[in-house]
Amino acid sequence: MKSMILAIIGVIIGFVLLVKGADFFVEGSGSVAKKFNIPVFIIGMTIVAMGTSAPECAVSISASLRGINGMAISNVIGSNIFNLLVVCGVCALFQPLVIKKETLKKEFPFSVLVAVIIGVMGLAGMMVGHMDGIILVVIFALFLYWMVRSAKKSMQAGEDVEAEEIKDLPIWKCLVFIGGGLVAIVIGGQMVVNCSETIARGFGLSETLIGLTICSIGTSLPELVTSVVAARKNQAGMALGNVIGSNIFNILLVGGLASAISPIAVNMNNLIDIVILVAVSLYIMILVWKKQLLTRAGGVSMLAIYAAYMVYICVREVL
C-alpha cells in the first residue's frame, strides 16, 4: 500500500517536471530559432524531437540490455502511434494545425517510409538483427545531415521564422532554458513511467501490455506536453515538427541502437502494430492534404481512433 501511494506521488511530481520543463524547453528553443533565423519547424524536427524522445531511448535501450526486447519494440511503435493520434489530436483541439505542403511531401512520407522499413526488416526472419540496427542508425545519420542542409538553405533563402509569439532571450538564458528544460523533461518522463509501471504491476498487468500502454504513453508524455505548450504559444510548426521528428528518431535511432545492442525478436502482433502505425499515418496525410490543416474535428477523430486501438490491444492481450 505504501509503495502504491509513493508511486502516485511520483507520477504527480513527474507531471509537474514535464509541464514546467516543456515550457522552458519550448521557450528556449523558439528563441534560438528566432535569433539565428532558423525555421521553428527545423528546431522541432531536430533539437526538440531528440530531446523529448530521450525517455523512449532510455527505456528501449535499457530493455534491450536486459534482454526484454519485446518491450523495446512495443515501446517504440506504441509511442509513435500515440504521438500521431494523441499528441497531434490534442494539439489540434487547442489550435488547428497548419501543415505546409512541403512537410506533407517530404518529412511526413519519410516518417511513413522508416516505419515500413522496420516492418520489412522484422518480417524477414521475424527479427530486427545487429546489421538491421546499424542500417537504421546510418539512415538516421543521413536524415540529420539532410535536415542540417535544409536549415542552411532556409537561412540562405531568408525564410521567415514563426516568431510573433517568441521572446527574444539572451543566448545564455536560452541555453539554461533548453538544458534545464530537457533535464526536467527526461527526469519527469522517467518518474512517470517508473511510478506508473509500479502501479500497473500492482494491478497485475503483463509485460507486453505495459510496453504498449504504460511505457509507450509514459515515454511520449514529453512529446505531448511539449507539443501542446508549443501549440498554445502559437508555434504549431514546432508542435508538428516535434511529432514527426520524434517518430523518425524513435524508429531509426532508438530502434536501431536497441537492435544493434541485442537482436529484437518480432512477433505477429508487432507487425500488426506497425501496419496500424502506417495506416494512421496515411489517414492523417489524407485528412490534411487538401486544406493543409488539421482541424479540431480531425483531432477528435484521431483521439477516437486511439481509444479504439487501446481497446483492441487490451482485448488482444486477454485473448
C-alpha positions, 0 to 999 in steps of 0.5 A, a space after each residue: 500500500 505504501 509503495 502504491 501511494 509513493 508511486 502516485 506521488 511520483 507520477 504527480 511530481 513527474 507531471 509537474 517536471 514535464 509541464 514546467 520543463 516543456 515550457 522552458 524547453 519550448 521557450 528556449 528553443 523558439 528563441 534560438 530559432 528566432 535569433 539565428 533565423 532558423 525555421 521553428 519547424 527545423 528546431 522541432 524536427 531536430 533539437 526538440 524531437 531528440 530531446 523529448 524522445 530521450 525517455 523512449 531511448 532510455 527505456 528501449 535501450 535499457 530493455 534491450 540490455 536486459 534482454 526484454 526486447 519485446 518491450 523495446 519494440 512495443 515501446 517504440 511503435 506504441 509511442 509513435 502511434 500515440 504521438 500521431 493520434 494523441 499528441 497531434 489530436 490534442 494539439 489540434 483541439 487547442 489550435 488547428 494545425 497548419 501543415 505546409 505542403 512541403 512537410 506533407 511531401 517530404 518529412 511526413 512520407 519519410 516518417 511513413 517510409 522508416 516505419 515500413 522499413 522496420 516492418 520489412 526488416 522484422 518480417 524477414 526472419 521475424 527479427 530486427 538483427 545487429 546489421 538491421 540496427 546499424 542500417 537504421 542508425 546510418 539512415 538516421 545519420 543521413 536524415 540529420 545531415 539532410 535536415 542540417 542542409 535544409 536549415 542552411 538553405 532556409 537561412 540562405 533563402 531568408 525564410 521567415 521564422 514563426 516568431 510573433 509569439 517568441 521572446 527574444 532571450 539572451 543566448 545564455 538564458 536560452 541555453 539554461 532554458 533548453 538544458 534545464 528544460 530537457 533535464 526536467 523533461 527526461 527526469 519527469 518522463 522517467 518518474 512517470 513511467 517508473 511510478 506508473 509501471 509500479 502501479 500497473 504491476 500492482 494491478 497485475 498487468 503483463 509485460 507486453 501490455 505495459 510496453 504498449 500502454 504504460 511505457 509507450 504513453 509514459 515515454 511520449 508524455 514529453 512529446 505531448 506536453 511539449 507539443 501542446 505548450 508549443 501549440 498554445 504559444 502559437 508555434 504549431 510548426 514546432 508542435 508538428 515538427 516535434 511529432 514527426 521528428 520524434 517518430 523518425 528518431 524513435 524508429 531509426 535511432 532508438 530502434 536501431 541502437 536497441 537492435 544493434 545492442 541485442 537482436 529484437 525478436 518480432 512477433 505477429 502482433 508487432 507487425 500488426 502494430 506497425 501496419 496500424 502505425 502506417 495506416 494512421 499515418 496515411 489517414 492523417 496525410 489524407 485528412 490534411 492534404 487538401 486544406 493543409 490543416 488539421 482541424 479540431 474535428 480531425 483531432 477528435 477523430 484521431 483521439 477516437 481512433 486511439 481509444 479504439 486501438 487501446 481497446 483492441 490491444 487490451 482485448 488482444 492481450 486477454 485473448 
